[in-house]
């Protein structure tokens, strides 16, 4: 856990498989017997059965200032953990509320079903765009801490 920001972090090691400017894609080392058994697994979920499978978990990470990495380098990655409930509410709840709010609001105001559907889907797209921009401004959920 980082004392400065109060973030919960999980550290994992892996191999860089692709680089692009200050970003890398890292294939994390996953031991099938340890999946879901660590205390931080409840806030991560990368290695869960819904993921890519044991040994094939890939994550996009940003390089910390002063750290360089090339393809096939071994690195340590810090992953910012989030609670599953909060993540689900943001990812599903906010867009659903935007869709229902806009479509029902327009339908009650105009009685036009077509305008209601169009405004609902427009609000849905806007909600996902807002989530994308907020996450982009917040920073990476994973960053390369150091090269091993």
C-alpha positions, -999 to 999 in steps of 0.1 A, spaced: 0 0 0 13 34 -9 15 58 21 13 90 1 -19 83 -18 -36 56 2 -39 34 -29 -40 -4 -25 -13 -19 -48 -6 -54 -59 29 -62 -72 35 -88 -98 63 -98 -121 62 -105 -158 78 -103 -192 74 -73 -216 59 -85 -249 53 -51 -266 65 -15 -261 51 17 -274 65 51 -262 59 52 -224 36 21 -224 43 -16 -224 22 -47 -225 34 -72 -199 25 -109 -197 22 -116 -160 36 -147 -144 6 -166 -130 10 -198 -110 -23 -217 -114 -22 -230 -78 -21 -195 -64 -49 -180 -84 -74 -164 -60 -56 -173 -28 -37 -141 -21 -54 -114 0 -53 -88 -28 -70 -112 -53 -105 -99 -43 -96 -64 -56 -77 -75 -87 -94 -104 -105 -69 -105 -134 -61 -141 -129 -97 -152 -124 -113 -177 -148 -128 -148 -166 -93 -137 -175 -71 -150 -203 -62 -182 -184 -33 -193 -164 1 -180 -177 -16 -158 -203 -26 -127 -184 -16 -95 -202 -18 -60 -188 -11 -26 -203 12 -7 -180 29 27 -181 66 31 -175 75 50 -143 97 80 -149 133 69 -153 124 33 -161 131 18 -195 120 -15 -208 124 -35 -240 107 -66 -254 116 -97 -233 127 -77 -203 116 -90 -169 98 -63 -149 79 -57 -117 44 -42 -122 23 -23 -96 -14 -28 -102 -39 -4 -85 -66 -24 -68 -103 -15 -68 -132 -30 -50 -154 -51 -73 -186 -34 -61 -173 1 -69 -159 -10 -103 -193 -26 -112 -213 4 -102 -191 27 -123 -189 4 -153 -226 -7 -153 -246 15 -130 -235 49 -144 -242 41 -180 -275 24 -171 -287 55 -152 -276 78 -180 -295 56 -205 -327 53 -185 -326 90 -173 -323 104 -208 -347 80 -226 -374 83 -199 -370 120 -196 -374 126 -233 -402 101 -235 -422 118 -207 -414 153 -222 -423 145 -259 -440 111 -260 -419 102 -290 -404 67 -287 -378 73 -315 -364 105 -298 -364 86 -265 -344 57 -279 -319 80 -297 -314 102 -266 -310 71 -244 -283 56 -266 -266 90 -270 -265 93 -232 -251 58 -229 -223 66 -253 -216 99 -235 -214 80 -201 -188 56 -215 -169 85 -230 -169 102 -196 -157 71 -178 -129 67 -204 -118 103 -200 -119 101 -162 -98 70 -161 -74 85 -186 -70 116 -165 -67 95 -133 -37 77 -146 -27 42 -153 -41 14 -132 -8 -4 -137 28 9 -139 62 -7 -143 80 -1 -110 114 -15 -120 133 -37 -143 144 -70 -128 
